[in-house]
Amino acid sequence: MVMQESGEMYLETIYVLSSQSSSVRNVDAAEEMGYSKPSVCRAVGLLRKDVLLLMDEAGELKLTEAGEEKAKRIYERHTVLSKLLMNLGVDEATANEDACRIEHYISDCSFEAIKAHMRRCGTE
């Protein structure tokens, strides 16, 4: 299943919020991302339809196994690419912004090559 960049952003945000708190709701994702609650509700509905996210009776969001796997992959890309850019001398804010864009489009092959390069250089 090919997912749009926006769906990946929601998954990644919910993943990060879940690691910081035991309870994540639509409003938390909206606040973190700077989006309106209706936009987040729509995205959550699509992620639920794709069985990447569950919402319980209390409105708490939980990633499914498939959702968490995808979110971890996206987050790994973000952290590795941010670190690479900062190692190249890019300031942290710019590195994070650029990594956020790149993480959705880089091929698996190129990303694995970057990780291997960083391991060889000791800059993981």
N, C-alpha and C positions, 0 to 999 in steps of 0.2 A: 504494500500500500504506500503510495507516494503521498506525503503530507505537505501541505502548504507551510510556508515559513511561519505564518501567524499561529498555526496549530502547534508547531514546534516550540514557539515562544511561550505559549500558555503551558504546555507540558513542562518545560524547563522551569518556569516560574513556580508552578505548583510543586514541583520536585524540590526546589530550593527552599520554599516556604515550609514544606513538610519536614525538612531536615532541621528547621529552626523552631518548629512548633508542633504540638501534637494535634492541633486542629486548624484546618485551612478551609476557608469559606470563599464564596465568590467575591465578597467585598474585600477580602485580603488580597486576592489576585488583582482586583481592579485597582486597589490603592498602590500596590507594588509596581504595576505596569503603567499606571497613569491613564487607564482606560475607564470608560463609563461602565457602570454595573450592567446595563443591557448588552453591551458588547461582550462582556465576560460571560454573561448568561447564555448568549448565543453560541459562543465558542465552547463552553462547557457542554452544551447540548450536543454539539457535533462530536466532541471527544467521547461523550457517553455513547453516542450512536456507533462510533468506531470501536467501542469497548476498550478504550484506553484509560477511562476515568469512571469512577462510581461516585454517586452522591447518596449519602444515607438520609434517613428521615429527619435528622437534625440539620441537614444542609451541609454537612462536612464532606469535603472532597478527598477522595482516596484514589491514587493511581492503581490501575490493575497491574498485574505482572508485566503484561506487554507494554503498558503505558510507562511503567517505571523503567523498564529496559530501554525504551526509546528515549526517555528523559535523561537517563544516565549517560547515554551515548552523546546526546546533544550537549549536556553539561560538560562532559569530558572534552569535547571539541572546543567549547568556549574557554575552558581553563587552560588547555594546552596552547591554543592559538594566542590567548592573551599573554601567557608567559613567553612564548616565542617572540611576539612583537615587543614586549618590554625588554627582553634580552637583546633585541636589535636596537634599543635606545628609544623606543616610542614611549611617551608618557602613559601612565596607567589608565587615565580616563579615555584617551584616544585608543589605546590598545584594547580596552574592553568594548568600546563602541565598534571598532573594526572587527574584532573577533565575533561579535554578535551578528554581524552581517555575513562574514565568511563562513561561519559554522554551518550555515544552512545550505551552502552551495558546493563546498569542497568535496571532491570525490573521496571514497574510502581509501583508494590507492594513494592519493596525495597525502591524506591525513596520516596514514600509517607510515609513509616515508618521512613525514615531519617528526612523528614520535620517535622513529628509529634514529633519525639525525640527532634529536635532542638527547636521546640515551647515549649515543656515541660521544657527544660533546659534554655529557655530564650536566646538562642544563634542564633536566626533567622537572 
